[in-house]
Amino acid sequence: MTIALYPASFDPVTFGHIDIVARAAKLFDKIIVAAVYSRQGKNMLFSTAERRQMTTVALAHLDKVEVTQYDGLTVQFARKVGATVIIRGLRAVSDFEAEMQLALANQSLAPDIDTVCLMNSQKYSFISSSIVKDIAKNGGAVEHLVPAHVAEALLKKYQ
């Protein structure tokens, strides 16, 4: 059984994230979405509990997917949950350099854990949590970028 870990801050979860998880679920036996790690230096809009809940609801329709949270090194958490693959999403060429650097750093710490990058589907290639938050903060519609419950949560945060 191949377990894959998909770590991200998901602040908030977007249709781009959901696309990556749905496609990864076709490739691996189990996907652990470590949806709510907290990184120092990242200014989170939503709390850990809010991000975990929104991500759980957004992915409830997918089999083989578990949503959890963690702190610390991703490769340490991957080992803890038995994951041998880390999934990362690529939206554009500009993501590649950072993802490659991260993958190589993880490989130096855990050569037994591979990183697999999945390209976002074209219709989601421009979506990022930061862009979604910026649009919502400035009164723009985000329902085409995030699930309805996430759009509602964003509206409440920015009212």
C-alpha positions as CSV (number, residue, x, y, z in Angstrom):
1,M,0.0,0.0,0.0
2,T,1.5,3.4,-1.0
3,I,0.6,6.2,1.3
4,A,1.2,9.8,-0.1
5,L,1.3,12.9,2.0
6,Y,0.1,16.2,0.6
7,P,1.3,19.0,2.9
8,A,0.3,22.6,2.6
9,S,-1.1,25.5,4.7
10,F,-4.4,25.5,2.9
11,D,-5.2,29.1,4.1
12,P,-7.8,28.6,2.6
13,V,-8.2,25.4,0.6
14,T,-8.9,26.1,-3.1
15,F,-10.3,24.2,-6.1
16,G,-6.6,23.9,-7.2
17,H,-5.8,22.0,-4.0
18,I,-8.9,19.8,-4.4
19,D,-7.8,19.0,-8.0
20,I,-4.4,17.9,-6.9
21,V,-5.9,15.6,-4.2
22,A,-8.5,14.1,-6.5
23,R,-5.9,13.3,-9.1
24,A,-3.4,11.9,-6.5
25,A,-6.1,9.7,-5.1
26,K,-6.2,7.9,-8.5
27,L,-2.4,7.2,-8.3
28,F,-1.9,6.2,-4.6
29,D,-3.7,3.9,-2.2
30,K,-4.1,6.5,0.5
31,I,-3.7,10.3,0.6
32,I,-3.0,12.0,3.9
33,V,-3.7,15.7,3.5
34,A,-1.6,17.4,6.1
35,A,-3.8,20.4,5.6
36,V,-2.9,22.6,8.4
37,Y,0.7,22.9,9.2
38,S,1.7,26.2,10.7
39,R,4.8,27.9,9.5
40,Q,6.5,30.7,11.3
41,G,6.6,33.7,9.1
42,K,3.4,32.9,7.3
43,N,0.6,35.2,8.3
44,M,-2.4,32.9,8.5
45,L,-5.9,34.2,8.1
46,F,-7.6,31.1,9.5
47,S,-6.7,29.2,12.6
48,T,-5.5,25.6,12.5
49,A,-8.9,24.3,13.5
50,E,-10.7,26.4,10.8
51,R,-8.3,25.3,8.1
52,R,-8.6,21.6,9.1
53,Q,-12.4,21.8,9.2
54,M,-12.7,23.6,5.8
55,T,-10.3,21.2,4.2
56,T,-12.1,18.2,5.6
57,V,-15.4,19.4,4.3
58,A,-13.9,20.2,0.9
59,L,-12.5,16.7,0.5
60,A,-15.3,14.7,2.1
61,H,-16.4,13.4,-1.4
62,L,-13.1,11.7,-2.0
63,D,-12.3,8.2,-0.9
64,K,-8.9,7.2,0.4
65,V,-8.3,10.7,1.8
66,E,-7.6,11.6,5.4
67,V,-7.2,15.2,6.6
68,T,-4.9,15.9,9.5
69,Q,-2.4,18.4,10.9
70,Y,1.2,18.5,12.0
71,D,4.1,20.7,13.0
72,G,7.8,20.2,12.4
73,L,9.6,18.7,9.5
74,T,7.4,17.2,6.7
75,V,9.7,14.2,6.2
76,Q,9.5,13.4,9.9
77,F,5.7,13.5,9.8
78,A,5.7,11.4,6.5
79,R,7.7,8.7,8.3
80,K,5.3,8.9,11.3
81,V,2.3,8.2,9.1
82,G,4.0,5.7,6.8
83,A,4.1,7.9,3.7
84,T,6.7,7.1,1.1
85,V,5.6,9.9,-1.2
86,I,5.2,13.6,-0.7
87,I,2.8,15.3,-3.2
88,R,3.4,18.9,-4.3
89,G,1.3,20.9,-6.8
90,L,2.8,23.0,-9.6
91,R,0.8,25.9,-11.0
92,A,3.4,27.5,-13.2
93,V,7.1,27.4,-14.1
94,S,7.8,29.9,-11.3
95,D,6.8,27.2,-8.8
96,F,9.3,24.7,-10.1
97,E,12.5,26.2,-8.6
98,A,11.1,26.5,-5.1
99,E,9.5,23.0,-5.3
100,M,12.8,21.5,-6.6
101,Q,14.8,23.0,-3.8
102,L,12.3,21.7,-1.2
103,A,12.3,18.3,-2.8
104,L,16.1,18.1,-2.7
105,A,16.2,19.3,0.9
106,N,13.7,16.6,1.8
107,Q,15.6,14.0,-0.1
108,S,18.8,14.9,1.8
109,L,16.9,14.3,5.1
110,A,14.9,11.3,3.9
111,P,16.2,9.6,0.8
112,D,13.5,6.9,1.1
113,I,10.7,9.4,0.6
114,D,10.1,10.6,-2.9
115,T,8.5,13.9,-4.0
116,V,5.9,13.7,-6.8
117,C,4.8,17.0,-8.4
118,L,1.5,17.2,-10.1
119,M,0.7,20.0,-12.5
120,N,-2.6,21.7,-11.7
121,S,-5.3,21.4,-14.3
122,Q,-5.2,24.4,-16.6
123,K,-8.4,25.9,-15.3
124,Y,-6.9,26.0,-11.8
125,S,-3.3,27.0,-12.7
126,F,-3.7,30.7,-11.6
127,I,-5.3,30.0,-8.3
128,S,-3.4,30.4,-5.0
129,S,-4.6,30.9,-1.5
130,S,-3.0,34.3,-1.5
131,I,-4.8,35.4,-4.6
132,V,-8.1,34.1,-3.2
133,K,-7.6,36.1,0.0
134,D,-6.7,39.2,-1.9
135,I,-9.8,39.0,-4.1
136,A,-12.0,38.3,-1.1
137,K,-10.4,41.1,1.0
138,N,-11.2,43.6,-1.7
139,G,-14.8,42.5,-2.1
140,G,-14.4,40.3,-5.2
141,A,-16.3,37.1,-5.8
142,V,-14.4,33.9,-5.1
143,E,-17.1,31.2,-5.5
144,H,-15.4,30.1,-8.7
145,L,-12.1,29.6,-6.9
146,V,-13.1,27.9,-3.7
147,P,-16.0,25.7,-2.3
148,A,-19.1,27.6,-1.1
149,H,-18.3,27.0,2.6
150,V,-14.8,28.5,2.1
151,A,-16.2,31.5,0.3
152,E,-18.6,32.1,3.2
153,A,-15.8,31.8,5.7
154,L,-13.7,34.4,3.7
155,L,-16.7,36.7,3.6
156,K,-17.1,36.5,7.4
157,K,-13.4,37.2,8.0
158,Y,-13.4,40.3,5.8
159,Q,-16.7,41.8,6.9
